[in-house]
Amino acid sequence: MRRIAQETINRVLEEVDILDAISQYVDLKKRGQNYFGLSPFRSETKPSFSVAPDKNMWYDFGSGQGGNVVQFLIEYEKISFPEAVRSLAEKYSIEIIELGDKEQNNLYDQLYEIHELACIYFENNVQAKSGNKAKTYLTDRDFDTNIINKFRVGFAPDSWDSLLKEVKGKFDNDILKKSGLFSESKKGPLIDRFRNRIMFPFFSLSGKIIGFSGRSLSEKEDVKYLNSPETLLFEKSKIFYGSYQTLPNIRKQNFAILVEGQTDFLRLVEQGFDNVLATSGTAFSSKHATALKKYTNRVILCYDSDNAGINAAIRTSYVLLQNGIETRVLYLGNGDDPDDFFKKDSTTKEDFRTLIKTAAHPISFIITHKDILSQGAADQSKFLNECISEIQLVPDVMIRNDLIRKLSNALGVVEAEIFDRFSSLKQKRYNASNDKDASTTAATHYNSSADKAQLELIKLALHSPKFATKMPIALFTNKLLHNILKVLIDNSDKEYNPGQILELIGGSSEERNLIASLAIEVPDKEYETTILNDCIATLEREPIKKDIAVLRDQIRRLEEEDSIPDKALLTELSALQKKLQ
């Protein structure tokens, strides 16, 4: 992704109203100088999430997270820093200035442009005479016009060069090749990649067209669904169809319904199930799971109920579980897919909701549909080893043990036997680090009087920058706090709010969360000077305390050796003790 100019970042931090931006995600109510609401990052009943508009900062007291408006979007949307800045800039009409290779920037712009033009062309074709077959297909499928328009479904006519003619004069040959919209014919010239296909566009999370999936209208075509190839914009191993439209609802409902294709996706959305995603003809991968986990850790699989769909559901279940995602499998039966299910006259939305509630645990689903219980001991033993091989790849101990318990209960095998097999199978090399919670990090504690004084001074400098230059940075012994104060001193002559200071400091999430927690706490203006002087005095006493401790240790050692302490040592100790009084 192209680098965004600091000028744009500064404008976003200066001009975006953090209260307005966060209020679109959290219901906030004023309490004193700040606003409070329920944390958007975890479940709670008592509001502990705070926004300080005057400081352009937020802080979640329960989780210890905090930051500026950009950091909020990063944490909430699970996107990168450039994506968050870009999203806010676009939303608040701030010009986005990009740095780097102008040629590369222009390449991305042109790729986005050619995809948008292609999408418009495909959309228009549905209404054109050449799109009669497409209209018939969509009508026969009984898709609502609003759904077709919302997801910009189109049609690529049965022509070798109709799209090529539409865009050729606007882009050079290099862009045409890199777009993935065209293929090289055997004779050399470019031809349209998508022909005689219903076109389903893929959107980026910012709403730009980045690729397509085309469903053939020809019964003779071997490839029923054809996707865009891998391009600079399109990475199919981690992209879901419909994510731009449904991810906000997935986050809100905290679970996703995962289907195989676009028509299943559109049918469920049409029926009011707006937390759906589709993998669209590609095998579900760990990259898919990683992308999905940013938004929810609960998934209900609703694949086709034929043999191919059942096998795909089993494979996908293992990938989801191995990535720490709670998984259930919704089986429709009769070989149906979600589109088939809702075509039945007797089927209602409530029927589907009931199936969601009763969706099976993956272990139960696998045992049932592989008909394991009717098989002999040898086949059951082989199946058990296959399951263990997959379960061993689950890094979370609690999830893994739960899977073992369910496997034990379903097969009637004692848990001890399964654990014995764990230790004997070769997969046991999957390292012991998987038994640990990799996400746990040791929090930095500030327990000493010196640390507490440094914290108070940083808090004071964040709220009143004029005090930063009066603070003795040489006495800041905590490296993290020392670095923060240096940035504050270097920028004390500028009118930066804490939200902007956060970007100047950069650094780790520990620094960001610390600054946010300090910025949220407002010092009493009346006692600012007193706080400054008291904290500086505390820091000045620290070296003296250390010197006293060293002298006392020397004197103690001499006394243990029955030696009389040197008078100079006693005099020095007395002088230091007077300094502390």
N, C-alpha and C positions, 0 to 999 in steps of 0.2 A: 504494500500500500504506500502511496506517495506521502512524503513528509509534509506536514502542515506548518506554515510559517508561525513563528512565535507571536507575530502581530495578531494573527487570527485567534490564537489561544488566549492572548491577553484580552482581546475584545470579548470573547465568550465569557471569561471570568469576570470582566467588568460589567458587561451589559445584560447578561442573562440573570433574571430575578430568580434566585435559588428557591424562594418560597413558592413562586408560581410554578417553577419546573417540577419540584418535588411534590407539590399538592396534586399533581396529575396522577401520582402513584400512591400517595398516602393522605389519609384524612387528618389534617392538622388543626389543632385548636390552640389559641394563644394562652400562655401561662407565664405571667411576668413579661420579661423582655423576649423570651423565646416561644417557639411553637412546638407542641408535642403531639405524637400520634403513636399508634401501634407499629412495632418494627416490621418493615417489609421483608426482613431477612430471616425471621423465625416466628414461631407461634407464641403469642403472649396475650394476656388479658388486661394487663396494666401498661399504659403507654410509657415506653422508655426511650423512644426515638425522638430526638430533638433537632430543631433547625433554628439557627441564629442568623436571621436575615442581614443584620448589620455587620456580621463578620463573614457572611457568604460561606457559612460552614454548616455541616450537619454532624451529628454524633449519635450512635446507638449505644446507650449505656449498658445494655444487656450483653451485647457481643463484643464491645470494645472497638467496633469499627467506626470510622469517621472520615471526613474529607470535604472537598468542595463539590460543586455541582457536577463537574466532570467525573469525579470519582464515584459519585452516587450512581450515575448512569452506567459506569463500568461495572459496579457491583450488582446493580439491579438487572441490567440488560445482559450482563455477562459478555460484554464486547470489549474491543481493544481501546486504548487511549485515542488514537486517531479517529476511530469510528464514533466514539462518544463526542469528541469535539465537532466532528463533521455533522453529526445528528443535531446537536444543539445549535450550531451555526445555521443550518438549513431551517430549523424550526423557528428561530428568532431573526431570520433575514439578515444574517451577518455574512459578509463576503468571505469566502474561503480562498486564502492565498496559499498556494502550494510551492514547495521548493524542490530542488533536485533537477534531474535531467528533463529539460523541456520536451525533448523528443519522446521520452517515456511517458510523461504526463499527457502529451497529445495522443499517444497510442491508446491509453486507457479511455480518454474522452471519446475518441473515435469508435472504440469497441462498444462503449455504452450507447453511443448514438446509433450505430448500425443495428444493434439489437432492438432499440426502441423503434426505429423505422421498420424493421422486419415485423415486429409485433403489430404495429399499426396496419401494415400491409395484410398480414394474416387475418386480423380482425375484420377489415373491410371486405375481404374475400368471402366471408360467411354470408354477407348480404348481396354479393354480386351473383350474376348468372352462373359463373363458374363454380360457385359454392353451393349449388343445389344439393349435391350429394352430402355435403357437410350438414346443411340444414336438415335434410332428411334423417341423417344419423342422429343428430342432437334431438330432433323432434321425437323420433322413435324411442330414444332413451328417456324422453320426458323430462329433460333438464329445464329448470326455470331460467327464463331470460336474464333475470337479475344476477343469478349465479354465473352464467356464461359471461356477462359483462364485467362482473366484479373480478373474476379471475382471468379476464382477457383471453378467453379461448378463441382460437382462430382456425384458419384453413390454408394449407399450402396446396395449390392446384397441381394437377397431374401434368407438370411441365418441367423441362430440363433447365429452363433459364428464366422463369417469370420473375423470381426474386432478384436474380442477377441483373436483369434489365432495369429493375426498380431502383437499384442502389449503385450500379456500376459507375455512373458518371460522378458520384459524390465521394467515392473512396478509391484509394489506389489499390493495386493488386495485393500488396502485402497485408493490408487491413482485411481484405476479403478472405485471404487464406487464414489469417489468425483468428478470424471471428468464429470459425467452426460452422458457419452457415452454408459453406460450399465445399465441394469435393473436386479433386482433379479427375477428369475423365481419362479413359485409356488413351485417347488421342492427344491429351494435354490440356485443353481449355477447361476452365472452371465450369461446374454445373451445380444446380441447386442440390443441397444435401437432402432436404425434405421435399417430397413430392407425393401428392394425393394423400395427405395426412391431416387429421385433426391436430391442431397445434396447441400445446399447453405450455405457457411460458413459466420459467423459474424466475423468481424475484430475489434480489439481495435483501438483506435486512433493512436497508434504507429505501427499498421500493424500486430499485432499478432492474431492468431486464438483463439477465446474465446468461440465459441459455433456454433451450426448448426440449420438450419431449413430444414426438409426433406419433399418433396412433394411425396405422395404415387403414385405409378404406377399401383396400383391394384384398380379396380372399386369396389371391395367388401369391401375395407378398409373404416371403418366409419370415421376415422380421416384423412382428406385429407392432412393437414399440421401438422407436429409434430416438436415442437421446443425443444432445450435443456432445461432441468429444471434449476431452480435457482442454481448457483454454486458460488464458490469463484470468478470466472472470469466473470460469465454471469448473469446480472440483467436485465431481459427482459422488465421490466416496464420503462426503460429509454434508451434502446438501439434501434438504427435504423439499418436496413439492408442497407449496402452501404455507411455508413457515412465516413469510412476511405477514400474512393475514391472520394466522392463528396463534402464533407464539404468545401474544399478550393474554389470550384466553387460557392457554395452557398454563402460563405462570399463575394466573388468577385462580384457576381450578386445581392447580397442583397435580395434574396428571394429563397424560397424552394418550390418545387412541391412535395406534400406528396401523396403517393399512398398506396394501401393496401398490395400488395404482391410482391414477388421477380420477377415474370415473367413480371408484369407491370413495375417494376423498370428497369429491363434489357432491355425491349423494348424501353422505353423512352431514356435510355442512348445510346442504339444502334442508335436511330434516331437523336442523337446529343444534347439531353437535359440532360446536365451533372450536373444539380443542383437538383437532385431527392433524396428522401429518402423513405423508406418503413417501415411501422409498423410491418408487417409480422405476422399477425394472433393474435396479442394482442390488446386489447382495448387501445386507445390513452389515456394517463394519464397525470396528472399534472407534473409528473417527466419527461415525454417525452417533455412537453412544456418547462419546465425549462432547459432541456438539449439543446433543439432547439434554445431557445432564446439567448443562448450564441453566436450564429452564425448569426442569422437574426431575425428580428421582423416582417417579411412578409412571409405569407404562402398561397399557392394556393392548395386547396384540389382537388384531382382528383381521387375520389373513384369510385367503380363500380356503374353503373347507374340503377341497380335493386333496389328493395325495401330495401333490407338489406344494400346495399351500401349507399342509400339515408339517411337512419336512422343513419348509422355510421357517415356520413358526418355532419349531424345535431349535434350529440353528440360531435364530435371532434371540430366543429366550436365553440361551447360554451366553451369548455376547453381552446382552443386557445385564445379566446377573454378574458376569465377570467384571463389569464396569460399575458395580454397586447400585444398580437400578432395580427397584422393586418391580416385579413383573407378574402379570396375570395373562392368561390366554382365553379369549372369547371365541368359542367354537359355534359356528352357525348351523352346521350340519347340512345334509342333502347336497353336498358339493357346492353350496352357495357362497358367494362373496357378498359384501355389504350392499352392492348395487342390486344383486338378485333379491336379497332379503327384503328390501323396501319396495320391490315391484309387486310383491304379493298383496292382493287386496285385503287380506285379513291381518296384515302386519301393521303394528302401530309403533310410535316412538317409545311408548311405555314398555313394549315388548323388548326393545333394544336396551332400554335403561335397566330392565330386570336382568338381562344377559350380562350387562356390565357389572352389576352387583354380585352376580354369581360366577364370574369368570374364574377359571381354574388356576391353581398354582401350577407352575411349569412341570414340577415333578409328577403331579397327578395327571396332567395332560399327556406327558410323554408315556407314562406307564399305560394309560388307557388306550392311546392311539397306536402304540406299538404292540398292544395286546400281550404285555409281558407276563401277566399272571397266569395265562393259559399255557405258557411255554414250559419246557422241561428245566431241570436244575442247571444243566450246562449252559443253556441259553440265558437263563436268568443271571448266572454268575458272570457271563460275558457282558451282559447289559450293565450289571453293577460296576464292573471295571471301567466300562465306557463312561458311565455317569461320574465316577470318581475322578477320572482323567479330566473331565470338564470342570467339576466342582473344585478341584485343586487350583484352578486358575482364578478362582474367586478370591480377591485379596482380603476382603473384610471377614474377620473371624466369626462374627455373630451371624452374618448371612450364610457363611459356609456351614456352621454348625446347625443352623436351622434347616438347611438343605439336607444335611445328613440325617437329622431327626425325621424329616418327612420321607426320605428314601427308606429309612429303617422301618417306619410304620407301614408304608405302602407295600414293602416286599416281605415284611415279617422277619427281617434280619436284625439281630441285635446291633446296637450302635458300636459296641466294642469291636465286632467283626469288621465293620466298615472302616473304623480308625486303623485297625491292623493292616488292612489293604492299602490305606493311605501311605503308611510307612514303608510298605514293600514295593509299591509301584515306582517306576523311574521318575515320574513327574514330581517326586518329593523334592527334587532339586530347586523347584520354584521357591525362591529363598525365604528365609525366616523373616525378612523385612515385611513380607506380606501379612505376617501375623500382627503387625503393629499398625497403629493408626497413623499413617504417613502425614495426615493433615495436622497432627498435634504439634505445636511448637511451644517452647518454653517462653513464658511471658517474662519480660524484664520488670523487675520490682525495684521500686525506689523507696527503700526503707530508712536509710541513714538520714540524719539531719541535714547533711550537705546536699544529698540528692533532692530532698524535699525543698530546700532553699532554692536550688537551681530550677526546679520545676515551677516554683512560685514566680521566679524572675522571668522565665520564658513566658509564662501566662501573662505577666504584666506587660512584657514587651510586645506580645501579640495584640493586646488591647490598646496599649499606648506606646507606639513605636519610639516616641521621643526619649523614653527611658533606656532604650537598648544601649546607647553609647555610654551610659553612666554605669553599666554593669562590667565588673572585672572579669573579662573572658579568660584571663590566665588562671583564675581560680575555679573555672568550670572543669572539674575532673572527670565528669561523665562525658565520654566521647560523643555520644549521640546528641546530648544537650549542648555540648560545645559547638558542634557543627550547625545546629539550629540557630544558636545565638549569633554565630559568625554571619550567617545569611541575613539575619535581622539587622545586625549592625551595618553590614554593607549596603542595605537597602533602606536604612532609617530615614533618609532624606526623600524617599519616594512615598507616594500615597497608595501603598499596597494594602489590601485587606488580607486577612489570614488565608482566604481561599487562593489568592494569587501567590502568597508566600509559600504555600504548599507546593505549587508547581516549581518555584525557584529552588526549593530544597530538594525536590525529587525524592530519591532514596527509597527505602523499604516501606512496606505496609505498616511496620511498627512505628516508624517516624510519622507517617501520615495519620495513623490512628491516635498517636500521642498528641500531635498538634491539634487535631480535631477536638479531642477531649478537653484540652486546655483552653481552646478558643471558645468552647461552649460555656465554660464557667466564667462568669463576669465578676471581676474584682470590684470591691467597693471603692468608688472614685475618691471618697473622702479620705481613705487610708492608703492611697497608692504610694505616697512618699514614705509613709511609715513602713509599709511592706518592703519597699526598695531598701531602705536603710537597715531594717532588721535582717533581711536575707543576706545582704552584703556582709553585715557583721558576723553572721553565722559562718559564711564562707571564709572570712578572714581568720576566724578562730580555729578552723579545721587544721591548718598547718601547725598552729601552736599546739593543739591537742596531740597531734602526731609526734611533735618534738618532745612533749612532756612524756608521752608513752615510751619513747626511746630512752630518755634519761632515767625514768623509773625502772626500766628493765635493766639498764646498766648498774644502777645502784643496788637492785635486788640481787644481781649476780655477785657483786662484790660482797654483800652481806652474807650470802650463802657460802662464800669462800673465807668467811671470818676476816675479811679485809675491811678497813675503814674507808668509806667512800671519800673520794677526793673532794676537798672543800669547794673547788671550782664547779664540780657537778651540782652540788647542793645549792650553790649560789645561782647557777644558771636555771635550775629547776624552780627556785623561788621567784626569780625574775619572770619566768614564763607564766607561772601561776598568777602572778599579779596582773599580767596582761589580760587574763581571762576574766578578771573581776570587774 
